[in-house]
Amino acid sequence: MAKLSDDAKAERRDAIVTAATVRFASQGFHATSMAEVISDSGLAAGTVYKYFASKDDLIVATAERALNGIGAAVASLVGRESIPSPSEFLDAVRASLPSDPSGTLRAHLVLHSWAETSRNPQLAELVCDRYEKLMAAVGPLINVWQERGELPHDRDSAESGRLLLALIQGQIVQAAIFGSRQQH
């Protein structure tokens, strides 16, 4: 049997994570079986388990993909020559959140991930690590926004960063609760 290239392996892994993401977003983690993910991926069970030893590993992979997207969006904003406004920042981060092909935010998937941190230490570690990285990344933005008068100076950058990330988290919660009824 021919060995798969690294690209082919990455494509298979991506197909599994995509199938799991769609299923988890529509049914939640605990109502989704590995059999459903395997079927949706179009791969054999042995192949799926070669990439992910358990559903918990797959849950971490779906959360990691979402968090990587947010981290990449923030990094691209920090690295720009012209720093965006706070509103542009929030719009860019919102656009990086996991969405279905129609663009609808998969807010429930994010909420499920947050709730799952209470029982999945690997996921909890991932979420905490990425939150700390986001806090470090927004610090320079906060400083620029304060210098430009776009944010008040009465808070230190860490407190402002926490509030900024809380706005994003709040938007996710609202999208999960109100869905399509929410005004844009």
MODELLER restraints for C-alpha pairs under 7 A, 6 or more apart:
rsr = mdl.restraints
at = mdl.atoms
rsr.add(forms.Gaussian(group=physical.xy_distance, feature=features.Distance(at['CA:13:A'], at['CA:51:A']), mean=6.52, stdev=0.5))
rsr.add(forms.Gaussian(group=physical.xy_distance, feature=features.Distance(at['CA:15:A'], at['CA:41:A']), mean=5.85, stdev=0.5))
rsr.add(forms.Gaussian(group=physical.xy_distance, feature=features.Distance(at['CA:16:A'], at['CA:41:A']), mean=5.23, stdev=0.5))
rsr.add(forms.Gaussian(group=physical.xy_distance, feature=features.Distance(at['CA:16:A'], at['CA:48:A']), mean=6.90, stdev=0.5))
rsr.add(forms.Gaussian(group=physical.xy_distance, feature=features.Distance(at['CA:17:A'], at['CA:58:A']), mean=6.87, stdev=0.5))
rsr.add(forms.Gaussian(group=physical.xy_distance, feature=features.Distance(at['CA:17:A'], at['CA:61:A']), mean=6.69, stdev=0.5))
rsr.add(forms.Gaussian(group=physical.xy_distance, feature=features.Distance(at['CA:17:A'], at['CA:62:A']), mean=5.94, stdev=0.5))
rsr.add(forms.Gaussian(group=physical.xy_distance, feature=features.Distance(at['CA:19:A'], at['CA:37:A']), mean=5.80, stdev=0.5))
rsr.add(forms.Gaussian(group=physical.xy_distance, feature=features.Distance(at['CA:19:A'], at['CA:40:A']), mean=5.54, stdev=0.5))
rsr.add(forms.Gaussian(group=physical.xy_distance, feature=features.Distance(at['CA:19:A'], at['CA:41:A']), mean=5.24, stdev=0.5))
rsr.add(forms.Gaussian(group=physical.xy_distance, feature=features.Distance(at['CA:20:A'], at['CA:37:A']), mean=5.36, stdev=0.5))
rsr.add(forms.Gaussian(group=physical.xy_distance, feature=features.Distance(at['CA:21:A'], at['CA:62:A']), mean=5.89, stdev=0.5))
rsr.add(forms.Gaussian(group=physical.xy_distance, feature=features.Distance(at['CA:23:A'], at['CA:32:A']), mean=6.65, stdev=0.5))
rsr.add(forms.Gaussian(group=physical.xy_distance, feature=features.Distance(at['CA:23:A'], at['CA:37:A']), mean=6.91, stdev=0.5))
rsr.add(forms.Gaussian(group=physical.xy_distance, feature=features.Distance(at['CA:24:A'], at['CA:32:A']), mean=6.37, stdev=0.5))
rsr.add(forms.Gaussian(group=physical.xy_distance, feature=features.Distance(at['CA:24:A'], at['CA:109:A']), mean=6.46, stdev=0.5))
rsr.add(forms.Gaussian(group=physical.xy_distance, feature=features.Distance(at['CA:25:A'], at['CA:106:A']), mean=6.11, stdev=0.5))
rsr.add(forms.Gaussian(group=physical.xy_distance, feature=features.Distance(at['CA:25:A'], at['CA:108:A']), mean=6.11, stdev=0.5))
rsr.add(forms.Gaussian(group=physical.xy_distance, feature=features.Distance(at['CA:25:A'], at['CA:109:A']), mean=4.72, stdev=0.5))
rsr.add(forms.Gaussian(group=physical.xy_distance, feature=features.Distance(at['CA:28:A'], at['CA:109:A']), mean=7.00, stdev=0.5))
rsr.add(forms.Gaussian(group=physical.xy_distance, feature=features.Distance(at['CA:28:A'], at['CA:112:A']), mean=6.66, stdev=0.5))
rsr.add(forms.Gaussian(group=physical.xy_distance, feature=features.Distance(at['CA:34:A'], at['CA:55:A']), mean=6.56, stdev=0.5))
rsr.add(forms.Gaussian(group=physical.xy_distance, feature=features.Distance(at['CA:38:A'], at['CA:44:A']), mean=6.73, stdev=0.5))
rsr.add(forms.Gaussian(group=physical.xy_distance, feature=features.Distance(at['CA:38:A'], at['CA:45:A']), mean=5.95, stdev=0.5))
rsr.add(forms.Gaussian(group=physical.xy_distance, feature=features.Distance(at['CA:38:A'], at['CA:48:A']), mean=6.57, stdev=0.5))
rsr.add(forms.Gaussian(group=physical.xy_distance, feature=features.Distance(at['CA:52:A'], at['CA:58:A']), mean=6.02, stdev=0.5))
rsr.add(forms.Gaussian(group=physical.xy_distance, feature=features.Distance(at['CA:60:A'], at['CA:123:A']), mean=5.41, stdev=0.5))
rsr.add(forms.Gaussian(group=physical.xy_distance, feature=features.Distance(at['CA:63:A'], at['CA:113:A']), mean=6.43, stdev=0.5))
rsr.add(forms.Gaussian(group=physical.xy_distance, feature=features.Distance(at['CA:66:A'], at['CA:97:A']), mean=6.43, stdev=0.5))
rsr.add(forms.Gaussian(group=physical.xy_distance, feature=features.Distance(at['CA:66:A'], at['CA:98:A']), mean=5.69, stdev=0.5))
rsr.add(forms.Gaussian(group=physical.xy_distance, feature=features.Distance(at['CA:67:A'], at['CA:130:A']), mean=6.89, stdev=0.5))
rsr.add(forms.Gaussian(group=physical.xy_distance, feature=features.Distance(at['CA:69:A'], at['CA:96:A']), mean=5.60, stdev=0.5))
rsr.add(forms.Gaussian(group=physical.xy_distance, feature=features.Distance(at['CA:69:A'], at['CA:97:A']), mean=6.88, stdev=0.5))
rsr.add(forms.Gaussian(group=physical.xy_distance, feature=features.Distance(at['CA:70:A'], at['CA:93:A']), mean=6.02, stdev=0.5))
rsr.add(forms.Gaussian(group=physical.xy_distance, feature=features.Distance(at['CA:70:A'], at['CA:96:A']), mean=5.37, stdev=0.5))
rsr.add(forms.Gaussian(group=physical.xy_distance, feature=features.Distance(at['CA:70:A'], at['CA:97:A']), mean=6.30, stdev=0.5))
rsr.add(forms.Gaussian(group=physical.xy_distance, feature=features.Distance(at['CA:71:A'], at['CA:134:A']), mean=6.61, stdev=0.5))
rsr.add(forms.Gaussian(group=physical.xy_distance, feature=features.Distance(at['CA:73:A'], at['CA:92:A']), mean=6.65, stdev=0.5))
rsr.add(forms.Gaussian(group=physical.xy_distance, feature=features.Distance(at['CA:73:A'], at['CA:93:A']), mean=6.06, stdev=0.5))
rsr.add(forms.Gaussian(group=physical.xy_distance, feature=features.Distance(at['CA:73:A'], at['CA:96:A']), mean=6.31, stdev=0.5))
rsr.add(forms.Gaussian(group=physical.xy_distance, feature=features.Distance(at['CA:74:A'], at['CA:93:A']), mean=6.78, stdev=0.5))
rsr.add(forms.Gaussian(group=physical.xy_distance, feature=features.Distance(at['CA:75:A'], at['CA:137:A']), mean=6.97, stdev=0.5))
rsr.add(forms.Gaussian(group=physical.xy_distance, feature=features.Distance(at['CA:77:A'], at['CA:83:A']), mean=6.78, stdev=0.5))
rsr.add(forms.Gaussian(group=physical.xy_distance, feature=features.Distance(at['CA:77:A'], at['CA:84:A']), mean=6.95, stdev=0.5))
rsr.add(forms.Gaussian(group=physical.xy_distance, feature=features.Distance(at['CA:78:A'], at['CA:141:A']), mean=6.72, stdev=0.5))
rsr.add(forms.Gaussian(group=physical.xy_distance, feature=features.Distance(at['CA:97:A'], at['CA:105:A']), mean=6.85, stdev=0.5))
rsr.add(forms.Gaussian(group=physical.xy_distance, feature=features.Distance(at['CA:98:A'], at['CA:105:A']), mean=6.04, stdev=0.5))
rsr.add(forms.Gaussian(group=physical.xy_distance, feature=features.Distance(at['CA:98:A'], at['CA:106:A']), mean=5.54, stdev=0.5))
rsr.add(forms.Gaussian(group=physical.xy_distance, feature=features.Distance(at['CA:99:A'], at['CA:105:A']), mean=4.25, stdev=0.5))
rsr.add(forms.Gaussian(group=physical.xy_distance, feature=features.Distance(at['CA:99:A'], at['CA:106:A']), mean=4.95, stdev=0.5))
rsr.add(forms.Gaussian(group=physical.xy_distance, feature=features.Distance(at['CA:100:A'], at['CA:106:A']), mean=6.50, stdev=0.5))
rsr.add(forms.Gaussian(group=physical.xy_distance, feature=features.Distance(at['CA:107:A'], at['CA:172:A']), mean=5.42, stdev=0.5))
rsr.add(forms.Gaussian(group=physical.xy_distance, feature=features.Distance(at['CA:107:A'], at['CA:173:A']), mean=6.87, stdev=0.5))
rsr.add(forms.Gaussian(group=physical.xy_distance, feature=features.Distance(at['CA:107:A'], at['CA:175:A']), mean=5.92, stdev=0.5))
rsr.add(forms.Gaussian(group=physical.xy_distance, feature=features.Distance(at['CA:107:A'], at['CA:176:A']), mean=4.85, stdev=0.5))
rsr.add(forms.Gaussian(group=physical.xy_distance, feature=features.Distance(at['CA:108:A'], at['CA:176:A']), mean=5.30, stdev=0.5))
rsr.add(forms.Gaussian(group=physical.xy_distance, feature=features.Distance(at['CA:117:A'], at['CA:123:A']), mean=5.49, stdev=0.5))
rsr.add(forms.Gaussian(group=physical.xy_distance, feature=features.Distance(at['CA:117:A'], at['CA:124:A']), mean=4.38, stdev=0.5))
rsr.add(forms.Gaussian(group=physical.xy_distance, feature=features.Distance(at['CA:135:A'], at['CA:161:A']), mean=6.01, stdev=0.5))
rsr.add(forms.Gaussian(group=physical.xy_distance, feature=features.Distance(at['CA:138:A'], at['CA:161:A']), mean=6.23, stdev=0.5))
rsr.add(forms.Gaussian(group=physical.xy_distance, feature=features.Distance(at['CA:139:A'], at['CA:157:A']), mean=5.82, stdev=0.5))
rsr.add(forms.Gaussian(group=physical.xy_distance, feature=features.Distance(at['CA:139:A'], at['CA:158:A']), mean=6.76, stdev=0.5))
rsr.add(forms.Gaussian(group=physical.xy_distance, feature=features.Distance(at['CA:139:A'], at['CA:161:A']), mean=6.48, stdev=0.5))
rsr.add(forms.Gaussian(group=physical.xy_distance, feature=features.Distance(at['CA:142:A'], at['CA:157:A']), mean=5.80, stdev=0.5))
rsr.add(forms.Gaussian(group=physical.xy_distance, feature=features.Distance(at['CA:142:A'], at['CA:160:A']), mean=6.95, stdev=0.5))
rsr.add(forms.Gaussian(group=physical.xy_distance, feature=features.Distance(at['CA:142:A'], at['CA:161:A']), mean=6.85, stdev=0.5))
rsr.add(forms.Gaussian(group=physical.xy_distance, feature=features.Distance(at['CA:143:A'], at['CA:157:A']), mean=6.52, stdev=0.5))
rsr.add(forms.Gaussian(group=physical.xy_distance, feature=features.Distance(at['CA:145:A'], at['CA:151:A']), mean=5.52, stdev=0.5))
rsr.add(forms.Gaussian(group=physical.xy_distance, feature=features.Distance(at['CA:146:A'], at['CA:152:A']), mean=5.96, stdev=0.5))
rsr.add(forms.Gaussian(group=physical.xy_distance, feature=features.Distance(at['CA:146:A'], at['CA:153:A']), mean=5.86, stdev=0.5))
rsr.add(forms.Gaussian(group=physical.xy_distance, feature=features.Distance(at['CA:175:A'], at['CA:182:A']), mean=6.92, stdev=0.5))
